[in-house]
């Protein structure tokens, strides 16, 4: 069934609003990037520090990366956080550069923006945010955990160093493709919004004739 002109205008307005929110809030403002990295590390860092790897001998620490005004040799300009790895009895501390803006901030922004422009009442949007935001944050932390497990298992070594082919396949299919970080929050937002739309439509539907059921918004 083709959309009416008024419906097309509404859809275009919501898409434009979504892109506008992404363009403004998603711009790589250094202050916003530093603040998000510091907040994320302060929240997820203790959880990561309390997790052990490699049979309890491996440890990881998540800290914000130094934001230098002048790039130093060896700096990774895309990293705003660092995962420092250590193994009991080994003096070495390998460091992994992490792009929290790409892996956590932008997916979170996509979810929040998609719900913000959805045709829902504010109560429905709030419920979607309360469900979706923790899921996206937990997903980003889970991806970091999987990456760390992969590194400790020998993922950065020669191809035959990693014994778990299933782990290697999961990392390469789920974590390495950058598009997954942006598709997943869109799909989650769509599922949450559709679920709320069905519920709101059911609550607002007129009661059958002769029924004493009252509609509560």
N, C-alpha and C positions, 0 to 999 in steps of 0.2 A: 504494500500500500504506500503510494508516494506521500511524502511529507507536504503539509500545507505551507504556504509562504511564511506564515507566522511561526510555524514550528521550525522551519529552516533558519529563520532569523534568531530564534532562541538558541538553537544548537550552535550557530555561528558565534553568538555573543558569549556562550559558555566556553567554547573553544578559545576564543580570543582572550577571555578573562583568565583561563588556565595558562595560556602562553605568556600573558602579561605578568602573572604572578611568578612564573618560572624565570622570566627574563629579569625581573627586579630582584627577587630574593635569591635567584641562582647565580647572579653575577659574582665573580670571584673577588668580593670585597675582602681585603686582607684582615680587617678588624673582625669581620664575621667569621672568617675561616679560623683565625686564632682562637676566638671565643668558643666556637663549636669544638675545636680540637681539644682545648683545655677542659671543657665540660665533659666531653665524651671520655677522655682519658681518666678524669677524676671519678667518673661513674663506673666505667667498664674496667679500668685498671685494677682495682682491688679484686674483682671477680676473676680476672685473668691471672693475677698474682697468686690467687688461692688454688689454682689448677696446676697439677703436675703432669708431666709427659714422660714418655720413654720409661715406663715402669716406675715413675716417681723420681727419677734422677734429673729430668729436664724441667726447666722453669722458664717463664716468659714474663716480661714486664713491659707495659704499654705506657709510653710517655710522649708528650707533645714534642715535635721536632723544633729545633731552634729556627725562628724566622729571621734570617739575616738580611739586612738591606743590601749587602754585597755578597754575591754568590761565591762560595769557596770551592776550590777544586774537589771534585768527588761528591758535591752536594747533589741531591736529587730534587729538582725544583717542583716535582709533583707530589712530594711527600710532606704531610703536615703532622705526622706522628711516626714514632719509631717503636718497633717491637724488639726488645733486647732479649736474646736467648742465652741460656747458660745451662751447663750440665755439671752436676756434682763431681768434683775432682778435676775438672777441666778449666784452666785459667782463661780460655777464650770466651768472648762474648759476641757472637755474630749479631748483627743488627739488620732488621728488615725495614725498609721504608714503606710506610702505609699512607695511602691517600684517603683520608677520612672524608674529605669533601665528595669524592667520587663514590666511595663505598658505603657511606652512611648518610651524609647530609643531603645529597641530591635525591637518593631514593626516598628519604623522609619527606623532602620538599614536594616531590611528585605526588606522593600519597596525600599529603595535607592539601595541596592545591587542587587535586582532582576531586576530593571530597568537598572542598570549599565552594566549587562552582556547580556541584550537583544539585538537581532540583529536589532538595530535601528541606524540611524544616530544621531550624537550628538545633532542636533537641536530637533529631536524627543524625545530623552532622557530628554533633558532640559525641554521640554514642559510637559512630564510625571511627572518629579520631581516637577515642579511648581504647578501642579494640585494635585499630591498625597501627598506631604509633609504636606500642610495645612490640608488636609482631615484627615490624621493620627493624627496630633496634636489636631485638633478639636475633633476627636473621643475620644482621651485619656481624654481631659478635660470634655467632655460630660459624660464619664464613672465616673469620679470623682464627678461630679455634681449629677448624679443619686445615687451614693453611699451615698453622704451626705444627700440627700433628704430621702433616705431609713433609715439612722441612726436617723435623726430628727423625722421621722414618727414612730419610735419605733422598727426598725429592729433588734436592739441589745437586745431588751427585750424579754419577754416570747412570745411563738408563737402567742398568741391571742392579743398581743399588737399592731400589725400592722394591721390597718383596710383595707388598700389597698392591696388586694391579687394580683392585676395585677402588682403593683410596686414590690412586693416581688418576683413574678414569673419572672419578667423582670431582676431583679438583679441576681437572682440565675441561670438564663439561659444564660444571656449575659455577666455578669461581673465575676461571680465566676469561671466558667471554664477557666483555664489558657490557654488552647489551642486556644480559640477565639482570644487572643491577637496576635497570630502568624499566624493564618489562614486568618484573615481579611486583613492584609496588603499584603499577597501573592495573594489573590483573587483580590484586588484592583490593584496591579501591573500588574497582568495578563490582566485585563480588559483594563487598560490604554495602555499597550504594544500592545495588539491585535488591539485596535482602531487605534493606530498610524501606525501599519504595514499595515492595510487595506488602510489607507489614503496614505501612501507612495507608496504602490503598485499601487493605482489608479493614483497618480500623475506621476509615472514612466512608466505607461502602454503606449504603442505606440498609437498615435492617429489614428482613422479610415482613410482608404484610401480616399483621396480627401478632407479631413478636413483641415481647416486652423487654428485649435486650436493648440496653442503652449503649451508644457509641461513646467511648472515652478516648480523647485525643492523647 
